[in-house]
Amino acid sequence: MNYKKLAAIPLSVSLLFPMGAIANAADHSEHGTSSMAVSNPATDLRATLDSILSEHAYLAIVAMQKGIDGKEDFDAAAAQLGENTDELSAAIGSVYGDEAGAKFKEIWSSHIGYFVDYVKATAANDEEGRKKAVSDLDGYRVTQAEFLDTATDGRLKAKELEEGLKMHVDQLIWAFDNYNAGEYEKAYEGITESMMHMFGTGKGISWAITDQFPEKFDKQSVDTPAADLREQLNNQFSTHAALAILAMQKGIDGAKDFDVSAAELNGNTEDLTKSIESVYGAEGAKQFNEIWSSHIGYFVDYVKATAADDAEGQNMAMANLDDYRVKQAAFLETATEGRLKAADLEEGLKVHVDQLLAAFNKYHEGDYDGAYDDIHEAYSHMFGVGTMMAGAIVDQYPDKFAGSMPSDMPKTGLGGMSQESNDSTVMWILTSLILAMAAGAVVIRKTRTENN
Amino acid sequence: MKVPTLLTSGLLALALAGCSSPDTSTAPETTPEPQSTQAPSKQTASAEKPSAEGLSLKSEQKGITPVTLEIPAIDVKTKIENVGELANGQMGVPEGVDNVGWFEPGTLPGNQGSAVMAGHIDSLTGPAVFYKLDKLKKDDEIIVQDKDGKSLTFVVTKTKTYPRKEAPVEEIFGFSYGSRLNLITCTGEFNRKAKTHEERLVVYTELASDAASD
């Protein structure tokens, strides 16, 4: 498998013609079948939607924090959120037509506007304004749910969608209110939860689309154990990038919520470690945890050195990150029994490290547009990482990812009430019994008595 | 998650203490709209602690491990056996003709996706538990209960009959955004050679909106 090919995810693709980076994973694997289980047109659609939707949640929460704090990067964060909306609307348009894409964009953008209203009202201590924003968000949920119900021909039901949308809205408001109240643990737990929630949304929408247009997705399913593993890893890896960047920003700003943002990042490392443990056992997980945590520490060193204008310290941190890459790559090559190659992994890890450092440096230098572009790249990159890991794991342990669906319907009748002659049915069964139990004449006679 | 991670993050927090220029007062002058008014509550962190009341914050699956099934419209009240997949790929069936088999490797009733249960239409000699399954109509209720008495109510959305080899297994057992419970039995003529009925009846149901009752 070629890591480089996975480095970028085709986020602006037309969803009906998924192509490009992820799909290449299959071409470059010597293990075609399991790669196809992880990456095929249907699961790629799911991953693409997961990526856009979860980044929406992240950027929305970040923009709301920056807004209430009056930070200089608010505009850039909000603009990135707008680009994310464009991407999502284009994706919807690629499935349901340009007009539907435009309509979707109008509805989706409205809810971002209501969140902005909510932040503004909060900043102005305007309780009425906050209530108005919440009530507008209620209205949005109905409109958005109707749109998707209609578009998917009722595969996604408005009633169920409204519940899902309520959770999204509630999570964002909750994360923001708690941030504003200084309840940072709840605020940051809210970030993780709200990003994870969007993976459920992505699964739901991609399921509806693939069910609606099966031919366009090679009749593949989005709901397989291999696809679930891929998205679990995508979720955990992308949350790592998202939280790492935020923690670095909070660190250099000396923000009050820095400690909690770092703690949430460590919580993410624990989640990732559990995933590794479920596949490679406790010893492997321990090693992974140590190596992975070390790179977070080096990022911290880098932020620290930057704050102190200590170029030597920065260089030292970067040198340590180089060492980290070698160790992390060697670990993964060994764990996957060579399915992932250390050389490819080192290159991929370099992309991750460089993206995070670039996003941080630009933030520090005040190039906010550049910073948020890098954040988007860094976030999306992690979906390639999760896909690559899932591909290797499914190839290594195919039995763990067998489907939980029978291939055929049950035999739920013995014929006793069949419209066909009951007698002949019973007789036929008795005949088989006779053949099967040639020695048991007495038993057969008994059966006949009971049956009649 | 928070408590242990806070402890382990102590190192990080300490490490960064040095770089934390407490200079957050340099709030930008070219302020974007939302912060045009400095929120006083923010400074004192005296904003009220948000209440989670009425908020929906965590996805919680409502699924239960079913032990009984009740279908009042056709007088069915029965035990549930867990069944799996047979060596030939077929869904297993309950041993008792008056019991219903829940496909245990699949979805829990109440979780997102399709839970599936199968029951016999007849035994060798007479009607079995799902003999009258074809009488079910839209909006009829199906009630499943777990061993602690927690119950979920599903309502019939549609009924379909398929030739036995052509049932859409993916649709019946596969994912759905909402929570479904699909009931299967046999129907049509009994094929003596194949030792099975020629058709399969599937009753599709979905979780009632006022779902959980304890």
Interface residues (C-beta under 8 A of the other chain):
Chain A: G67 I68 D69 G70 K71 E72 F74 D75 A78 V116 V119 K120 T122 A123 A124 N125 R155 L156 K157 K159 E160 L161 E163 G164 K166 M167 D170 Q171 I173 W174 D177 N178 N180 A181 G182 E183 E185 K186 E189 G190 E193 M196 H197 G200 K203 G204 W207 A208 S221 V222 D223 G251 I252 D253 G254 A255 K256 F258 D259 V260 A262 A263 E264 L265 N266 G267 E270 D271 I296 G297 V300 D301 V303 K304 A305 T306 A307 A308 S404 M405 P406 S407 D408 M409 P410 K411 T412 G413 L414 G415 G416 M417 S418 Q419 E420 S424 T425 V426 W428 I429 N451
Chain B: M1 K2 P4 T5 L6 T8 S9 L11 L12 A13 A15 L16 G18 C19 S20 S21 P22 D23 T24 A27 P28 T30 T31 P32 E33 P34 Q35 S36 T37 Q38 A39 P40 S41 K42 A45 A47 E48 K49 P50 A52 L55 S56 L57 K58 S59 V83 E85 L86 N88 G89 Q90 M91 G92 V93 V97 G101 F103 P105 G106 Q112 G113 A118 G119 H120 I121 D122 S123 L124 T125 G126 P127 A128 F130 Y131 Y162 R164 A167 V169 E170 I172 F173 G174 F175 S176 Y177 G178 I184 T185 C186 E189 F190 R192 K195 T196 H197 R200 S209
